[in-house]
């Protein structure tokens, strides 16, 4: 432990100025603060897009109750057999929207119906890129 018994002003600046410089705001912090309104706008639009496209893909891919499969079923990729739909609820469909719009696309969920392919192929990724461009304007 360092005890300072000297009360002159030079010793104060010797110890206080480096502590102030360590806690100074960096240019990166200023950029984050200045772009906060654009980030909030982007997050708002992305939330709306996730809710909208999660609902659309759920209703396009939910299928019908099928006793042979024991749940909500849709036609598989070949169109010859029924399979359980991975889009079990609207909140569960949000995962598909997020992975599709960020172009990760794990492949765990994929649309098989014509309307599901329309929703999945055209809208989410294009909307995501448009929203990013719009948020850069602010």
C-alpha positions in Angstrom: 0.0 0.0 0.0 1.3 3.4 -1.0 0.8 6.2 1.4 1.3 9.7 0.1 2.3 12.2 2.8 3.4 14.9 0.4 0.7 17.5 -0.2 2.2 19.5 -3.0 0.5 19.7 -6.4 3.2 17.9 -8.4 2.6 14.7 -6.5 -1.1 15.0 -7.1 -0.7 15.3 -10.9 2.0 12.5 -10.9 -0.6 10.0 -9.6 -4.0 11.5 -10.8 -3.2 12.2 -14.4 -2.3 8.6 -15.4 -5.5 7.4 -13.7 -7.5 9.8 -15.7 -5.8 8.8 -19.0 -6.5 5.1 -18.3 -10.2 5.9 -18.0 -10.4 8.2 -21.0 -13.0 7.6 -23.7 -11.5 6.0 -26.8 -12.5 6.9 -30.4 -14.2 3.5 -30.6 -16.4 4.4 -27.7 -17.4 7.7 -29.4 -18.3 5.8 -32.6 -20.5 3.4 -30.7 -22.3 6.3 -28.9 -22.8 8.2 -32.2 -24.2 5.2 -34.0 -26.6 4.1 -31.3 -29.7 5.5 -33.0 -28.9 3.5 -36.2 -28.3 0.4 -34.1 -31.6 0.7 -32.3 -33.4 1.3 -35.6 -31.8 -1.8 -37.1 -32.7 -3.9 -34.1 -36.3 -2.6 -34.3 -36.6 -3.6 -38.0 -35.0 -6.9 -37.4 -37.4 -7.7 -34.6 -40.4 -6.8 -36.9 -38.9 -9.0 -39.7 -38.4 -12.0 -37.4 -41.9 -11.8 -36.1 -43.4 -11.3 -39.6 -41.4 -14.0 -41.4 -41.6 -16.4 -38.5 -45.4 -16.2 -38.7 -45.4 -16.5 -42.5 -43.2 -19.6 -42.6 -45.1 -21.2 -39.8 -48.4 -20.9 -41.6 -46.9 -21.9 -44.9 -45.1 -25.0 -43.5 -47.2 -26.2 -40.5 -49.1 -28.9 -42.6 -52.0 -30.8 -41.3 -52.6 -33.3 -38.5 -51.6 -36.7 -39.7 -52.4 -39.8 -37.7 -49.8 -42.0 -39.3 -47.0 -39.6 -38.3 -48.6 -38.7 -35.0 -48.5 -34.9 -35.3 -48.5 -32.0 -37.7 -47.1 -33.3 -41.0 -46.1 -31.9 -44.3 -45.0 -33.5 -47.5 -41.3 -34.2 -47.6 -38.9 -32.9 -50.3 -39.8 -35.6 -52.8 -43.5 -35.0 -52.2 -44.2 -38.7 -51.8 -44.3 -39.1 -48.1 -45.3 -37.2 -45.0 -42.9 -36.0 -42.3 -43.2 -34.1 -39.1 -42.9 -30.4 -39.6 -40.0 -28.7 -37.8 -41.9 -25.5 -37.7 -43.9 -26.5 -34.6 -44.8 -22.9 -33.4 -44.3 -19.3 -34.4 -41.5 -18.8 -31.8 -39.8 -21.9 -32.9 -39.9 -20.5 -36.5 -38.0 -17.5 -35.3 -34.8 -19.6 -35.2 -35.2 -20.4 -38.9 -35.7 -16.7 -39.7 -32.6 -15.6 -37.8 -30.4 -18.3 -39.4 -31.8 -17.6 -42.9 -31.4 -13.9 -42.7 -27.9 -14.0 -41.4 -27.0 -16.5 -44.2 -25.8 -19.2 -41.8 -28.6 -21.6 -42.7 -27.7 -24.7 -40.6 -30.1 -26.8 -42.6 -32.0 -28.1 -39.6 -35.2 -26.4 -40.8 -36.0 -26.0 -44.5 -39.2 -25.3 -46.3 -40.7 -28.0 -48.6 -44.0 -26.5 -49.8 -44.2 -24.0 -52.7 -45.4 -21.2 -50.4 -42.7 -22.0 -47.8 -40.1 -21.9 -50.5 -41.4 -18.6 -51.7 -41.2 -17.1 -48.2 -37.8 -18.7 -47.6 -36.1 -17.9 -50.9 -37.1 -14.4 -51.6 -38.0 -12.4 -48.6 -35.8 -12.8 -45.4 -32.3 -12.4 -46.8 -33.2 -9.5 -49.2 -35.1 -7.8 -46.4 -32.2 -8.1 -44.0 -29.8 -6.5 -46.5 -32.3 -3.7 -47.2 -32.8 -3.0 -43.5 -29.0 -2.8 -43.0 -28.8 -0.2 -45.8 -31.8 1.8 -44.4 -30.3 1.9 -40.9 -27.0 3.3 -42.4 -28.9 6.4 -43.5 -29.6 7.4 -39.9 
